[in-house]
Amino acid sequence: MTKERVNPRSRMVAAGYDRIVDRFAEWASTAEGEPKAAWLARFAKLVPAGGRVVELGSGAGPDASWLASQYELTGVDISEGQLERARAEAPQARFIHGDMTTVEFDAASLDGVIAMYSIIHVPRELHPTLFARIAGWLRPGGSFVGTLTASDDPGWTGQWLGVEMFFSGFDAQTNLGLLRESGLEPVESEVVTTHRPDEDETFLWVLARRS
Ligand SMILES: C[S@@+](CC[C@H](N)C(=O)[O-])C[C@H]1O[C@@H](n2cnc3c(N)ncnc32)[C@H](O)[C@@H]1O
């Protein structure tokens, strides 16, 4: 990955995730009410088995093994530490160490794009362009499923799970509008709160189709 092409906030995110491979996996496993499986099932109803699917911010690959059993999967992550674990989780998948805002895929070459809890780490001024890039990679009728912020956050930097981390995003209605403007028509969306011993978290889940 070319460092010059990564913005400083994403470089900080990558360095943080490199250091918390085990800690993040353990923390993620404590969520009550995690809706990932339900949204992946909705995605799977729209995206035929064997299709070409890209997961943006695939992390350590908690879902990569199942996804790779269904699809021709490519995972993209900015953290080499997370990717090392993902490669072991899903040896049959392809993984790219890269930034989702600059990684390249051919136009109309994908059946699906997945981004769970990852776009929330990308500076929000880059989101409209990122959504347009995703729409451009999808073939007409292709599907996007992802987790986005549900409330307005111009940008937060601070300590999270013991490392410096960055989050940002828009409120739910703005996100849905930005997706539409990018050519990704929301099919289903829901604001969901998950519960953990230390905190509750609320996100917008959305399934959208390339128009
Ligand atoms: C909260 S974790 C989620 C991992 C996985 N999707 C899951 O659901 O468990 C966010 C992941 O997004 C990755 N990420 C953050 N910003 C990124 C970017 N600009 N490009 C690619 N990956 C990014 C991080 O390195 C991290 O692995």
PDBQT file of the ligand as one rigid body, heavy atoms in Angstrom, charges set to zero:
ROOT
HETATM    1  C1  LIG A 301     -14.727  -2.021  13.448  1.00  0.00    +0.000 C 
HETATM    2  S1  LIG A 301     -13.661  -2.939  12.386  1.00  0.00    +0.000 S 
HETATM    3  C2  LIG A 301     -14.854  -3.966  11.560  1.00  0.00    +0.000 C 
HETATM    4  C3  LIG A 301     -14.252  -5.204  10.995  1.00  0.00    +0.000 C 
HETATM    5  C4  LIG A 301     -15.285  -6.157  10.373  1.00  0.00    +0.000 C 
HETATM    6  N1  LIG A 301     -15.935  -5.542   9.226  1.00  0.00    +0.000 N 
HETATM    7  C5  LIG A 301     -16.319  -6.556  11.390  1.00  0.00    +0.000 C 
HETATM    8  O1  LIG A 301     -17.510  -6.357  11.128  1.00  0.00    +0.000 OA
HETATM    9  O2  LIG A 301     -15.934  -7.068  12.446  1.00  0.00    +0.000 OA
HETATM   10  C6  LIG A 301     -13.276  -1.729  11.123  1.00  0.00    +0.000 C 
HETATM   11  C7  LIG A 301     -12.257  -2.221  10.104  1.00  0.00    +0.000 C 
HETATM   12  O3  LIG A 301     -12.229  -1.249   9.033  1.00  0.00    +0.000 OA
HETATM   13  C8  LIG A 301     -10.878  -1.062   8.655  1.00  0.00    +0.000 C 
HETATM   14  N2  LIG A 301     -10.766   0.262   8.009  1.00  0.00    +0.000 N 
HETATM   15  C9  LIG A 301     -10.933   1.476   8.584  1.00  0.00    +0.000 A 
HETATM   16  N3  LIG A 301     -10.743   2.456   7.682  1.00  0.00    +0.000 NA
HETATM   17  C10 LIG A 301     -10.449   1.840   6.510  1.00  0.00    +0.000 A 
HETATM   18  C11 LIG A 301     -10.151   2.310   5.202  1.00  0.00    +0.000 A 
HETATM   19  N4  LIG A 301     -10.092   3.629   4.908  1.00  0.00    +0.000 N 
HETATM   20  N5  LIG A 301      -9.922   1.399   4.221  1.00  0.00    +0.000 NA
HETATM   21  C12 LIG A 301      -9.950   0.064   4.485  1.00  0.00    +0.000 A 
HETATM   22  N6  LIG A 301     -10.215  -0.436   5.718  1.00  0.00    +0.000 NA
HETATM   23  C13 LIG A 301     -10.473   0.437   6.718  1.00  0.00    +0.000 A 
HETATM   24  C14 LIG A 301     -10.099  -1.181   9.960  1.00  0.00    +0.000 C 
HETATM   25  O4  LIG A 301      -8.726  -1.437   9.762  1.00  0.00    +0.000 OA
HETATM   26  C15 LIG A 301     -10.836  -2.313  10.658  1.00  0.00    +0.000 C 
HETATM   27  O5  LIG A 301     -10.278  -3.573  10.358  1.00  0.00    +0.000 OA
ENDROOT
TORSDOF 0
